[in-house]
C-alpha cells in the first residue's frame, strides 16, 4: 500500500493547485505532501515533501488523522516551521495559497472528495496557541 505524508500548516490551510500535466489529480487543489519513499518514515517524508514543494521546513508537528483511498494519507498539523513565505518549487504546483477551513472546503476541484469533511474536523483542534517560527 502506498503511503503519503501530508502537511496542514497551522490554523489556515496551505494548498497547492496541481499542475495540469500531473497524472494524479491535475488542476486540483491539494495539500502539501507526497509519497513516502522506501526506507523513509512518514515524518521524514513530511519534512522532505514540504521542503521540496514549498521551501518550508516543518519543525514541530502532530498527527492530525488519516484518509485511505488508493493510498494511505497521513496528515500532520504543522505548528512550527521555518523558511519564510511558501514558494511553489518544482513542477508539481502552478500556485500555492492560504485558505481558511471554509474557503478550502469550497474550492473546486479538490484532489480528494473527503477533504471538506476532513478539513472541518480540524476545527476542533486548538491550533492557535502554538507559536510559529517562520
PyMOL commands that set and color helices and strands:
alter all, ss='L'
color gray80, all
select helices_A, chain A and resi 42-54+101-106+115-124
alter helices_A, ss='H'
color red, helices_A
select strands_A, chain A and resi 2-9+13-18+29-35+57-68+71-82+93-99
alter strands_A, ss='S'
color yellow, strands_A
deselect
rebuild
show_as cartoon
